[in-house]
């Protein structure tokens, strides 16, 4: 694991003393190695060769408040949770839904964002208007990354509970699912409402959201089990929620930022 022993000791010390005194832990400049996918705008993605997004801004602010430094590495989504669980990285971020099965192998931070799944379709779609009418037409296809919340919601809330259902075209990245939707290879993609709204706004009429939201999800950062970083990170998240920083990030990335510009 890349988290040094002094950091574990420092985190444990400040979690018990500094927090009790009413201010945030001081991690004394220690390095946190964070792994991400850079494929889930506007949380984290590449624009003009630069890695940017809500989570990058949030981590920069967390590091500032905790007196830590951050180093980023990249990995595919399907390898991320196992790699963090094995201690290859100190922390993972990529809009990861907090779930009980995942919590068996990694620790989660407190939720930093709550969102809902919505149905993203082409702007001229008229064959279906909601989850029920999509499910009723056996010719319609969806796309999703296996192991993600959009995948499981498509399987269990939209279709028949069969994870091998051929109507779900499995793809390696979320961006690939949206591209498949645009080109007509699939007919629907599930995404969280905030990201979906950004795609619609950037599409110039090429995409739209239909139907009712399909469930609520809470996003959290992940850590190896027993990580001493969880408590200080949670303290920083709570501090940022209390002073309006999280809401300001929501405004910046979900309202003001225009994907593709």
VMD Tcl script that draws the C-alpha trace (Angstrom):
set ca {
  {0.00 0.00 0.00}
  {1.35 3.46 -0.83}
  {0.08 5.06 2.38}
  {3.16 5.50 4.57}
  {3.17 4.37 8.19}
  {3.71 7.92 9.54}
  {0.53 9.02 7.75}
  {-1.46 6.28 9.44}
  {-0.11 7.35 12.80}
  {-0.74 11.02 12.09}
  {-4.27 10.39 10.88}
  {-5.07 8.31 13.94}
  {-3.64 10.95 16.26}
  {-5.46 13.89 14.70}
  {-8.70 11.97 14.37}
  {-8.76 11.65 18.16}
  {-7.31 15.02 19.18}
  {-7.80 17.68 16.51}
  {-11.39 16.69 15.80}
  {-12.17 16.71 19.48}
  {-10.89 20.29 19.63}
  {-13.32 21.34 16.91}
  {-11.03 21.74 13.89}
  {-9.81 19.51 11.09}
  {-6.94 17.01 11.30}
  {-3.52 18.09 10.02}
  {-1.95 15.36 7.88}
  {1.36 17.22 7.82}
  {1.77 17.32 4.06}
  {1.59 13.58 3.54}
  {0.88 12.23 0.08}
  {-2.44 10.54 -0.76}
  {-2.42 8.39 -3.89}
  {-5.87 8.62 -5.50}
  {-6.94 6.42 -8.41}
  {-9.66 7.44 -10.85}
  {-11.01 6.54 -14.28}
  {-11.41 10.00 -15.85}
  {-14.48 8.81 -17.73}
  {-17.50 10.14 -15.84}
  {-18.16 13.83 -16.58}
  {-18.65 16.14 -14.88}
  {-17.23 14.32 -11.85}
  {-13.89 13.48 -13.49}
  {-12.91 13.52 -17.16}
  {-10.35 14.76 -19.66}
  {-10.95 18.05 -21.48}
  {-8.31 19.54 -23.78}
  {-5.74 17.16 -22.34}
  {-6.43 18.15 -18.73}
  {-8.00 16.02 -16.00}
  {-10.79 18.10 -14.47}
  {-14.15 17.79 -12.74}
  {-16.16 18.02 -9.55}
  {-14.17 15.32 -7.76}
  {-10.82 16.88 -8.68}
  {-11.93 20.20 -7.24}
  {-13.31 18.49 -4.15}
  {-10.08 16.56 -3.57}
  {-7.99 19.70 -4.01}
  {-10.07 21.40 -1.34}
  {-9.95 18.37 0.96}
  {-6.16 18.21 0.63}
  {-5.89 21.93 1.38}
  {-8.02 21.66 4.51}
  {-6.19 18.57 5.78}
  {-2.70 19.79 4.82}
  {-2.10 16.84 2.50}
  {-0.85 16.42 -1.06}
  {-2.53 14.34 -3.76}
  {-1.06 12.21 -6.55}
  {-3.45 10.83 -9.17}
  {-3.24 7.57 -11.07}
  {-5.64 6.03 -13.57}
  {-7.24 2.61 -13.85}
  {-10.25 1.06 -15.54}
  {-13.51 0.93 -13.62}
  {-13.62 -2.87 -13.42}
  {-10.17 -2.96 -11.78}
  {-10.61 0.01 -9.44}
  {-12.43 -1.45 -6.45}
  {-10.26 -4.63 -6.32}
  {-7.09 -2.52 -6.61}
  {-8.10 -0.21 -3.77}
  {-9.23 -3.20 -1.71}
  {-5.78 -4.77 -2.15}
  {-4.09 -1.56 -0.98}
  {-2.53 -0.62 -4.31}
  {-3.90 2.91 -3.84}
  {-4.88 4.97 -0.82}
  {-8.21 6.08 -2.22}
  {-10.50 5.79 -5.26}
  {-12.94 8.24 -6.84}
  {-15.18 7.92 -9.86}
  {-18.75 8.59 -8.78}
  {-18.85 5.31 -6.82}
  {-22.23 4.40 -5.40}
  {-22.16 3.42 -1.74}
  {-23.39 -0.19 -1.61}
  {-23.35 -2.91 1.02}
  {-21.70 -5.49 -1.23}
  {-18.86 -3.11 -2.07}
  {-18.48 -2.16 1.60}
  {-17.51 -5.77 2.29}
  {-14.15 -5.22 0.57}
  {-13.55 -1.44 0.79}
  {-14.39 1.32 3.25}
  {-16.51 4.23 2.05}
  {-16.38 7.86 3.02}
  {-19.58 9.57 3.99}
  {-21.70 10.53 1.00}
  {-20.58 13.69 -0.77}
  {-23.40 13.68 -3.33}
  {-26.86 12.18 -3.82}
  {-28.26 11.67 -7.29}
  {-30.94 9.77 -9.17}
  {-30.81 7.56 -12.24}
  {-32.53 8.94 -15.35}
  {-33.12 7.60 -18.86}
  {-30.98 9.32 -21.51}
  {-32.22 8.87 -25.09}
  {-31.81 10.49 -28.50}
  {-33.64 13.75 -28.99}
  {-35.97 12.31 -31.63}
  {-36.92 9.20 -29.63}
  {-40.69 8.56 -29.73}
  {-40.97 4.76 -29.46}
  {-40.98 4.76 -25.65}
  {-41.50 7.33 -22.91}
  {-40.53 5.57 -19.68}
  {-38.99 2.43 -18.19}
  {-42.13 0.34 -18.64}
  {-42.54 1.10 -22.33}
  {-38.83 0.52 -22.93}
  {-39.02 -2.88 -21.22}
  {-42.12 -3.82 -23.22}
  {-40.37 -3.53 -26.59}
  {-37.96 -6.44 -27.00}
  {-36.22 -4.74 -29.93}
  {-34.89 -1.88 -27.81}
  {-31.34 -1.97 -26.45}
  {-29.57 -0.24 -23.59}
  {-25.85 0.15 -22.86}
  {-24.02 0.12 -19.53}
  {-20.70 -0.58 -17.85}
  {-20.92 -3.89 -15.99}
  {-20.72 -3.55 -12.22}
  {-21.98 0.04 -12.15}
  {-25.19 1.45 -10.71}
  {-26.60 2.20 -14.21}
  {-26.01 -1.45 -15.09}
  {-27.77 -2.83 -12.01}
  {-30.67 -0.38 -12.24}
  {-31.15 -1.34 -15.90}
  {-31.12 -5.02 -14.96}
  {-33.34 -4.95 -11.89}
  {-35.48 -1.82 -12.16}
  {-36.01 -1.59 -15.92}
  {-35.68 -5.12 -17.27}
  {-36.15 -8.63 -15.90}
  {-33.38 -9.11 -13.34}
  {-31.19 -11.14 -15.69}
  {-27.65 -9.71 -15.64}
  {-26.92 -11.57 -18.88}
  {-29.91 -10.07 -20.69}
  {-28.78 -9.50 -24.31}
  {-30.72 -6.23 -24.38}
  {-27.96 -4.71 -22.25}
  {-24.90 -4.02 -24.39}
  {-21.94 -4.04 -22.00}
  {-19.21 -1.46 -22.64}
  {-15.94 -0.52 -20.97}
  {-16.62 3.18 -20.29}
  {-19.59 5.42 -19.70}
  {-18.48 7.63 -22.57}
  {-18.70 4.64 -24.91}
  {-22.32 4.04 -23.87}
  {-23.27 7.62 -24.69}
  {-21.49 7.42 -28.03}
  {-23.36 4.20 -28.84}
  {-26.60 6.00 -28.02}
  {-25.73 8.92 -30.28}
  {-24.90 6.66 -33.21}
  {-28.05 4.56 -32.84}
  {-26.35 1.35 -31.76}
  {-28.43 1.38 -28.56}
  {-31.63 3.17 -27.63}
  {-31.21 4.15 -23.98}
  {-28.51 4.78 -21.38}
  {-29.05 5.29 -17.67}
  {-27.03 7.98 -15.92}
  {-27.31 10.08 -12.81}
  {-29.55 13.08 -13.26}
  {-26.88 15.74 -12.93}
  {-24.55 14.22 -15.52}
  {-27.52 13.49 -17.78}
  {-28.62 17.11 -17.69}
  {-25.12 18.16 -18.72}
  {-25.12 15.79 -21.69}
  {-28.52 17.02 -22.80}
  {-27.50 20.66 -22.62}
  {-24.32 19.99 -24.59}
  {-26.09 17.93 -27.26}
  {-27.89 20.77 -29.10}
  {-31.09 18.76 -29.16}
  {-29.41 15.44 -29.89}
  {-30.25 13.95 -26.49}
  {-33.06 14.23 -23.95}
  {-34.17 12.74 -20.63}
  {-37.48 10.88 -20.42}
  {-39.56 9.20 -17.73}
  {-39.37 9.40 -13.96}
  {-36.15 9.04 -11.93}
  {-35.27 5.41 -11.24}
  {-33.86 5.42 -7.74}
  {-31.50 7.37 -5.53}
  {-27.78 6.76 -5.14}
  {-25.20 8.19 -2.76}
  {-21.63 8.67 -3.99}
  {-18.59 8.15 -1.76}
  {-14.82 7.84 -1.97}
  {-13.37 4.36 -1.37}
  {-10.41 3.21 0.75}
  {-8.74 -0.06 1.73}
  {-10.49 -1.64 4.70}
  {-9.36 -0.07 7.96}
  {-7.81 2.99 6.32}
  {-6.92 5.80 8.72}
  {-7.84 8.29 6.00}
  {-11.59 7.71 6.26}
  {-12.15 9.77 9.39}
  {-10.18 12.87 8.33}
  {-11.71 12.77 4.83}
  {-15.17 12.54 6.39}
  {-14.37 15.51 8.60}
  {-13.35 17.55 5.55}
  {-16.51 16.53 3.65}
  {-18.66 17.60 6.60}
  {-16.79 20.90 6.84}
  {-17.27 21.56 3.11}
  {-20.96 20.73 3.33}
  {-21.41 23.05 6.30}
  {-19.74 26.08 4.70}
  {-21.40 25.71 1.29}
  {-18.37 24.47 -0.64}
  {-20.07 21.30 -1.89}
  {-23.05 23.28 -3.11}
  {-20.72 25.73 -4.86}
  {-19.05 22.80 -6.64}
  {-22.47 21.53 -7.69}
  {-23.28 24.92 -9.18}
  {-19.93 25.15 -10.98}
  {-19.98 21.69 -12.53}
  {-23.67 20.88 -12.95}
  {-25.08 24.28 -13.84}
  {-22.34 26.62 -15.05}
  {-19.98 24.21 -16.82}
  {-20.93 23.30 -20.38}
  {-19.72 19.91 -21.58}
  {-17.97 20.09 -24.92}
  {-17.20 23.80 -24.72}
}
mol new
graphics top color blue
foreach p $ca { graphics top sphere $p radius 0.5 }
foreach p [lrange $ca 0 end-1] q [lrange $ca 1 end] { graphics top cylinder $p $q radius 0.2 }
display resetview
